[in-house]
Amino acid sequence: MRDVATRTRLVLFDEEAGEPVPARWAAQLLALGARLARWSPRDGWQLVVPVSVPVRDYTALLISAGWILTQPIVRPTSALAEAETIQPRTPVRMAINGQLVANRFFGIDRNAGSPRIHIGESRWKIESVVHIAADPALPESRFGRIQIPEPGSLIRKAGRAANWFAEYCTATCSVALIGTRSRLESELELLVGWAGREGRYDRLRDILRPDDGRSPTWASAILPAGSGDLPEVPAQARLAVLDGATAIRWMPELRTPLVVPVIDRSSTDESAISTVLQVRSTGRPVELEALRWHPMPGMEALAFEVRI
């Protein structure tokens, strides 16, 4: 994601009021996620960036969205050339006509003039295919079709619109959000965009694509913090965002290269601060300047590294 300038007017769309609301604080949180995506953790060390906010609403999701929008871009290749490398009966994802199709690949039909790709029970003209990618590990329980949302101004400003449909052909949980699942799920419906820019708003759910166990595509995982066991963080996750005190209690046991504990100053529970300070006492400080990010007034943050 390109650097988020705090002077640019990021807006959140208030669906109840029917109008956009300027949100400089949200741009700052997106920028933190983007900066963390560019950080190269030292081997054997974990970077921890605790962030304290007046109220933690949407904080964890916005940081995670900034992270996802700064991941390497998936660039479409020749659909025909790619299909020719896929073994029959291999599960695939294919972006076509604004949809994502997930099913088994059965080959290329060349008997009707223009080549057609045979997936599941359907055959698709090759010129209609935006991208196709094999995933031998994709289970049949995730097969199906879903609509791919059109990219809005947030995705466009991040430089990802041209490759957005191809991006939906991937499935990697690079970020894990740990917190109250019902709270985070409701926050996923937030609409975000840039004032004065063409294009629709983007829904956070469409950017984060949390894994629900059924969808053919995903980019993040939302994990419950309140159980008695450490949440099972996906092996691919490089960033863990801990939403509130209940999630922060797991901080000493996490092994992701990057961790962001979100401290809610409106909460009377001081255990989150105690946990952060306890872990910090075992590590070494890192200047925020090294991240090229600073909190805006009303936020507080620090950074440190600990061995893992």
SVG drawing of the C-alpha trace seen along z (x, -y; Angstrom):
<svg xmlns="http://www.w3.org/2000/svg" viewBox="-30 -17 48 53">
<polyline fill="none" stroke="black" stroke-width="0.4" points="0.0,0.0 1.3,-3.4 2.2,-5.6 -1.0,-7.0 -0.6,-10.7 -2.5,-11.8 -3.5,-15.0 -5.5,-13.0 -9.2,-12.7 -10.0,-9.1 -13.7,-8.8 -15.9,-6.2 -19.3,-5.9 -22.1,-6.2 -24.8,-4.0 -27.4,-5.2 -26.8,-8.9 -26.2,-8.2 -23.0,-10.3 -19.2,-10.0 -17.4,-11.0 -13.8,-12.2 -11.5,-9.9 -7.9,-10.9 -7.3,-8.5 -8.4,-5.6 -5.8,-6.6 -3.2,-6.5 -4.1,-3.0 -4.1,-1.8 -0.6,-3.4 0.6,-1.4 -0.5,1.9 1.3,0.8 4.5,0.0 4.4,3.4 4.0,5.1 7.3,3.5 9.2,4.4 11.7,7.3 11.8,9.0 15.2,10.2 15.5,14.0 14.6,15.2 13.0,11.9 9.4,10.7 8.5,7.1 5.7,5.9 3.9,2.6 1.3,1.9 -1.2,-0.8 -3.4,-2.6 -6.6,-4.2 -9.4,-6.1 -11.9,-3.4 -10.7,-0.4 -13.6,-0.3 -12.4,0.8 -8.7,0.4 -7.7,4.0 -9.5,4.3 -8.0,1.1 -4.4,2.1 -5.1,5.5 -6.5,3.9 -3.4,1.7 -1.3,4.9 -3.2,6.8 -3.2,3.9 0.6,3.8 1.2,7.5 2.8,8.6 0.4,8.1 -0.9,11.2 -0.4,10.4 -2.5,12.4 -0.6,14.6 -1.8,16.1 -4.8,18.2 -4.2,20.7 -0.5,21.1 -1.3,21.5 -4.1,24.0 -1.7,26.1 0.4,26.7 -2.4,28.0 -3.0,31.7 -6.5,33.0 -8.7,33.3 -6.6,30.7 -8.7,28.2 -8.4,24.7 -9.7,21.1 -10.6,19.1 -11.7,15.5 -14.2,14.9 -17.0,12.5 -16.8,10.9 -17.0,14.3 -14.7,16.6 -15.2,20.3 -13.6,23.0 -13.8,26.6 -11.8,29.4 -10.0,28.8 -10.6,31.4 -8.7,30.0 -8.8,27.7 -11.5,28.3 -10.2,27.3 -13.0,28.9 -15.2,25.8 -12.9,23.3 -11.8,21.0 -10.3,23.1 -12.5,23.6 -11.4,24.4 -13.3,27.3 -13.9,26.9 -16.5,28.8 -19.5,29.3 -18.9,26.1 -16.7,25.0 -15.5,21.4 -14.1,19.5 -10.5,18.8 -10.8,15.1 -13.2,14.6 -10.8,16.0 -9.0,13.3 -6.8,15.7 -6.6,19.3 -4.5,20.9 -4.2,24.5 -4.6,25.4 -4.2,29.1 -5.1,28.7 -8.5,27.0 -11.1,29.3 -14.4,30.0 -16.3,28.4 -15.0,25.1 -16.0,25.6 -18.5,23.2 -19.0,19.7 -18.9,16.3 -19.3,12.8 -16.0,10.8 -16.8,7.2 -15.7,4.4 -12.7,2.5 -13.4,-0.9 -11.3,-4.0 -9.3,-2.5 -8.2,0.5 -7.5,-1.7 -5.3,-4.1 -3.4,-1.1 -2.6,-0.3 -4.4,3.1 -7.5,2.6 -6.0,4.0 -5.1,7.2 -8.0,7.4 -9.8,10.3 -6.5,12.3 -6.0,11.6 -9.2,13.5 -7.7,16.6 -5.3,16.8 -6.0,18.1 -3.4,17.3 -4.0,16.2 -1.1,13.7 -2.8,11.9 -4.7,13.3 -7.1,11.1 -7.7,12.3 -10.6,10.9 -14.3,11.1 -15.5,12.8 -19.0,11.3 -17.6,7.8 -15.0,8.1 -17.6,9.7 -19.9,6.7 -17.1,4.2 -16.3,6.0 -19.3,4.2 -17.6,0.8 -17.3,-1.1 -14.1,-3.0 -12.9,-5.2 -11.1,-8.4 -13.0,-11.6 -13.1,-13.1 -11.9,-10.0 -13.9,-8.1 -15.1,-4.7 -17.2,-3.1 -16.3,-2.6 -14.7,0.7 -16.2,2.9 -13.5,4.1 -14.9,7.6 -14.0,7.6 -10.4,6.6 -9.8,8.9 -11.7,11.9 -11.8,13.7 -11.7,17.5 -15.2,18.8 -14.3,22.4 -16.5,22.5 -15.4,19.8 -13.0,20.7 -10.9,17.6 -9.5,16.0 -6.8,13.5 -7.2,13.4 -8.4,15.4 -10.6,14.1 -9.9,16.1 -11.8,16.1 -9.8,14.8 -12.1,15.9 -11.6,19.7 -9.3,21.4 -6.9,22.4 -4.4,20.4 -6.1,19.7 -4.7,21.8 -3.0,19.2 -2.5,20.3 1.1,21.3 1.2,18.7 0.3,15.8 3.1,13.2 1.1,10.6 -1.2,11.1 -3.5,8.2 -4.8,8.6 -8.1,6.7 -8.4,5.8 -7.4,7.2 -8.9,10.7 -6.8,11.2 -3.6,9.5 -3.4,12.1 -2.2,14.5 0.7,12.2 3.5,14.0 2.7,17.3 2.4,16.0 5.2,16.7 4.2,14.7 7.0,12.3 4.9,9.3 2.3,8.6 0.1,5.5 -1.7,5.4 -4.6,2.9 -5.2,1.4 -8.6,-0.2 -8.3,-3.1 -12.1,-3.2 -11.8,0.2 -11.3,0.5 -9.3,3.7 -5.7,2.9 -4.4,6.4 -3.6,5.6 -1.1,2.9 0.4,5.2 0.9,7.9 2.5,5.6 4.9,4.2 5.8,7.7 6.7,8.8 8.5,5.6 10.8,6.1 12.3,9.1 13.1,7.4 14.9,4.4 13.3,1.1 12.8,0.1 12.3,-3.5 9.0,-4.2 11.1,-6.2 12.5,-2.9 9.0,-2.1 8.6,-5.5 5.2,-5.8 4.0,-7.8 0.7,-7.9 -1.5,-10.9 -2.8,-12.9 -5.1,-10.7 -3.2,-7.6 -0.1,-6.2 2.3,-3.6 5.7,-2.1 7.7,0.7 10.1,3.4 11.6,6.7 11.6,9.9 13.2,13.3 11.0,16.1"/>
</svg>
